[in-house]
Amino acid sequence: SKTLKEFDKILSNSRFYRVHKSYLINMDKVKRFLNEDGGMVVTTDGVKIEIARRRKEMFLKFLTEV
């Protein structure tokens, strides 16, 4: 088995982004970004995922580049 950190390294050049210490998301499944409670991502299946405060700025930059 691998840690999330290892998967993050493996998928670093793809459309996956680590938004929180517990979440690595597929950007193709992001439906929208909510700027509430510090920032959240809503996936295509309706799941809300919190974005870590320290990762929010880089996530927004990544979102505009993708």
N, C-alpha and C positions, 0 to 999 in steps of 0.2 A: 504494500500500500504506500501511497505517497501523501505528503502534506499538501495543503492548499498553496503554500509558498512554492513548492516544487512545480505544481501545475501552473502557477502564475508565471514562472520562468519558462516553462515549456510553451505556453500559449502567448508569450509576450509580443510576438510579431503577428498576432492574429487579431480578430475582432472581439477578444475577451478583455475585460477590464476589472481590476480588483477595486471595488468601491468601499470595502470594509474588511476588517481582519477576518470576518467569517463568510464573505461573499465575493465570488468571482463570477461576473455576469457576461453572457453573450450579448453583445451590442445589437445583434440582429433581432433579439427578442425584447428590446426596450421599446415600449409604447410611448412613454412620455416621462418628463422630469417634473417633479413637484418641488417647489421651493418652500416647503413647509417643514417644520420640525428639523431644520438644519439642512434639509434636502433629501429627497427620496426618488427612487426610480420605480416606475410602474411597468411591469412586464406585460407581454401580450396575453398572458393568462390571468392578469389582474392582481398578481402578487406585488406588494409594496416592499421595497428593499431600502433600508436606511443607507445613506452615504456618510461615511466618516467625515467629520469636519475638516480634518487635515488632508483629505483626499478630494474634497469637493471642487476646489479651484482647478486641479489637474483633470478631474473628470469632465468638467464643463469645457475645458480646452480640448480634450480628447473627443468629446461629443461633437464639437463644431468641425473638427478635422475629419471625422469619419463619415 
